[in-house]
Amino acid sequence: METVDAFSELTQLSELRSKNRGRRLALVTGQFNVVHPGHIRLLAFARSLADHLVVAVLPGNSVEYLPQELRLTAVRSLEMVDYGFSVSNDFEACVQALKPDVIVKGAEFSTRDNPEAKWLREWGGRVVFCTDDPRFSYDAMLRGLLENRQTTGRLDLPAAYLERHSIKRKDYSELLEKMSRLRVMVVGDLIIDEYVMCLPLGMSREDPTLVVSPLEERRFVGGAGIVAGHAASLGGQVRLITLVGNDPAAEFAAKWFSEQKIDAQVAVDRDRPTTVKRRYKAQNQTLLRVNRLSQQQIDSEKQEHVFKLVANLLPETDLLIFSDFSYGILTPELASRVSNECRRLDVPIVADSQTSSQIGDLTKFRHALLVTPTELEARQAMRDFNQGLVALADELRTSLAAENVIITLSENGCLIHCDHEKYPIFTDNLPSLNPQPLDVAGAGDSFLAASALALAAGADIWRAALLGSVAAGLQVGRIGNERLETDNIRQGLGI
């Protein structure tokens, strides 16, 4: 945070205005003897009206509890405050130097004389009064969640599982290093996840409808895009092959890929939108999802285009990940051609085909090193809703000629199943490593990426599954589908 000292106060304030030309500045003043919830609401409201929040700490009076410099220190420590300074010169001169777009005051000042209003009119500014509305303290809390401030930390790994498979935490340091040198290709459906965080207001008196007020909107790259993002943060060189529409969502994704240093080979279909999933959430609950998408399969011409993109890059690939959401890009014919080409070049594949509001088809991915379906996806693939989980996993592994199957079970963790002849233990389970998730969106993507890269780097299925579970446990501990960094994984593992 930048600060303003008492000796060059007016010069510093003028520089703040100059450096933030074109941005809205909000100014709040007060003595701040004790920073209380009313202050927090006032500051949160002011911050919502501008790009930067400036706070002026006024000189004390007969009820001053703390020296001015200590009160300023307390104000500066608030994360929503961008600039803080002590008023030692004439206050009007300070306002004239800063030229804020808005001065925010409590509602109790609305019936009093406010000379600032006259000063601000010179440059088009105004005075705004804040009512004691709880939405703004709630808004500040939501901003904290959306900025993922509580998403990392050591997870409680199951000791019995570690002992059964002779796993040491320190083993992962070398494994993560090997993963960082992989060349990874991700093929699948791109999704843009939008979140509208809302304050619930109650039920409508006109009809039985829940009424909410929007507080915050954020966008994230999801689907195959975030799988590539996780792979890029955990692995080395990452290429993404996907399909987008000709729309602003595609532009948002392209900018994100560039920032994440992901080589995105994108086929454009002007006849379909980029898939966008919009979630309305209140009090950590999803109220409504609105999806804008097309589930129509791409035609033979676009299939050929996508196949050529993949085939040209496969000789320089150590691992291919299919991230399928059944939105049209991975047709059975294209999946088969790519899989056969991978087998010819001895490139391992890992696959996931999601079933949610749409129906996935895991059976189009054969000879995979790993498949990671949910229980529903596994049962739908086998058309088997009767057998136990172990029998189901074995049936799926045999049918798909896959080396390993991990059935993810949401809050119940996952079931791991592998070749009967490869390990003395061929079935095991891992509990969920985060029993109090904030947002389960993206858990499967992080699990898929982390476990796939671990296997490709030489880990056995037990270590790979644990790494995937750590990634998923960290992912669900935050709002939004942001990519995980290697440092997050290290913290989760406690190494």
Secondary structure, 3 states (H helix, E strand, C coil): CEEECCCCHHHHHHHHHHHCCCCCEEEEEECCCCCCHHHHHHHHHHHHCCCEEEEEECCCCCCCCCCHHHHHHHHHCCCCCCEEEECCCCHHHHHHHHCCCEEEEEHHHCCCCCCHHHHHHCCCCEEEEECCCCHHHHHHHHHHHHCCCCCCCCCCCCHHHHHHCCCCCCHHHHHHHHHCCCEEEEEECEEEEEEEEEEEEEECCCCCCEEEEEEEEEEEEEEHHHHHHHHHHHCCEEEEEEEECCCHHHHHHHHHHHHCCCEEEEEECCCCCCEEEEEEEECCEEEEEEEECCCCCCCHHHHHHHHHHHHHHHHHCCEEEEEECCCCCCCHHHHHHHHHHHHHHCCCEEEEECCCCCCCCHHHCCCCCEECCEHHHHHHHHCCCCCCHHHHHHHHHHHHCCCEEEEECHHHCEEEEECCCCCCCCEEEECCCCCCCCCCCCHHHHHHHHHHHHHHCCCCHHHHHHHHHHHHHHHCCCCCCCCCCHHHHHHHHCC
